[in-house]
Amino acid sequence: MRPVILAAKDLCRTPIELVGSALFAAILRSFLDQLSGMGSELCDFLLGRNLLRRGEDGAFDITGMAELLTSLSAKSLDDIDATRPAHARLADGAVILHEFVEQLYNFWRKMERYVVVEEEYKATNIMTSDYHNWFIATVGSFEDLVRETYRRIAYNIGGELPKVYRQLPSGAGAGALVEHIPWECPPGDYGLLADLPFMQLLVIKPPLILYPKRNYRRGAIKPLEENPLRHLSELQGNWYCYPAKVGLLVIFIYFHASFLHLGTSLCNLFELAQGDEIHSCTPDGILVFGGEADSLPPEETFYHEDADNNLVVGYVSGIEEHDYFGYMKKSALTLHNVIMINRGMLPLHGAMAHIRMSSGASANIIIVGDSGAGKSETLEAFRAIAGEGNVDIRVVFDDMGVLGSDNAGRVVAYGTEIGAFVRLDDLQPGYAYSEVDRSIFMNPQLINARVVIPITEYDYITRGHAADALLYANNYEEVDEEHPHLEFFASVDDALPVFESGSRMAKGTTDEKGIVHSYFANPFGAAQKRREHEAIARYFFERLQASGCRIGMLRTRLGIEGYEMRGPEEAARAILEHFFS
């Protein structure tokens, strides 16, 4: 049962209402089915004491017992025996009954739980603190109720108050306020999206631990001549839109409720566009994540350039294979990159940091590389070095950026994300857990475990930052006298072939293995529009070199066994030595 979605009108206010609700009955039956399938002795105990029955349809019915335990004020099960003879001889099984309640509570807490408050759009509401406080209180009161109900039942069984209260997250892991906002929806294929609600406010309860069904991504988004929305049948079930500010663009990311865990996680990655940026506006791009498109292979992902409506549209089917945050993130970034190439700007798959020494000297460093090349790991190394003192680092982007021009005609870089979607293994030891109060963890028990962490502010990443160095991350070559950590190209003609080759040692973040290549280390739009991209890349590289920006290669050695931590750290120190010694 995933996810569990509760509307505000369905939220209970008392323990009696909660245990008598349809949601409680559904959770309970699901739990009992699991116990029965495991041959648990808990089921035998409950059946033997008339607390558990099977209806004519074979389904379990236990709501009477739950209501009994929540309504009594008795201090022991002996009182229950005396008051309700039909449930005699409970006291001798108090330990087992308590175990049942604990397991049911844990079963509930392991589910993905969401409160969705749906409202009509009112331009003034989202801007008021009272509106925010009401929504936060709505989400919080449900958690208080679940915890109170659990404790009341536990007290009625054992007759003792706890000596230690653990405030475990037991309500909704996330709450979303969604509004129906009128927008300039193009006619025709887009009609099925016109009335779907937009997320406008989110509350999450970190550390939020999610368990998507997949842990890596395959392939790239393919261009499609026809609009994929034309192949979609009517959207079934609950659908929501996360209006994401992806760098300088606004992209509407629509997703089915079965991917609510991925959709809400976007809040740690992309700034949320507000009502005045949606109302009566048309987005730069649209991504539909989920559903079934007739005649399109479900395992493939697509984008379409709709010149008539000045839109780029992406589509990812709702199959289990796509239950991975990387599909949602990279699809949105592919749309961003295609749009930027169409506008004559240069998307970069990499990371950028502003490094400032205690002396006041500073530099903006861009590191380009595909997944696993060492760009994010080098940023993490900078972060660790900053902890030693004398160095301050501020991240501009940590996966995708774009080169453009500011009002003064300078080449500047803009970021796309306010957060990072990174591998736990590639963070400095303990860093993710030091940020646990803001983090969303995904499959932490598996290889390629990920965490989504907010790292910077939207105004900062879109301010425009001139680059002092543009470096290609080489993760597969050893370092020696002829191949130093940091090497600069003499000319643009020397640099471009290295960037265009996009060579790296695959690190298991996708389905690739060994030395692989991706055009400009960017399979997210650049490879699909290579002809246009080549001309734009040369234009910006020549402008960068003319402005004094150093273009070179950084050997991170991340793909070489034994250098997973040491390689990026030595690369980071080489940058500091070159630019600040």
RANORNOR-V420803 format. One record per helix or strand of 2 or more residues. SS is the DSSP state (H for helix, E for strand). FROM is the first residue (numbers start at 1). TO is the last residue. If there is no record, write none. Layout:
# RANORNOR-V420803
SS&FROM&TO, SS&FROM&TO
This chain:
# RANORNOR-V420803
E&4&7, H&8&10, H&15&19, H&22&38, H&41&48, E&53&54, E&60&61, H&63&71, H&77&83, H&85&87, H&91&109, E&113&120, H&125&127, H&129&158, E&174&180, H&188&193, E&197&204, E&208&210, E&222&223, H&228&231, E&239&246, E&249&256, H&257&268, E&271&272, H&275&277, E&285&289, E&301&306, E&311&316, H&320&322, H&325&342, E&346&357, E&362&368, H&375&386, E&391&397, E&400&405, E&411&415, E&419&423, H&424&426, H&431&434, E&440&442, E&450&454, H&458&461, E&469&474, E&486&488, H&492&501, E&503&505, E&515&517, H&519&521, H&530&546, E&550&555, H&566&580
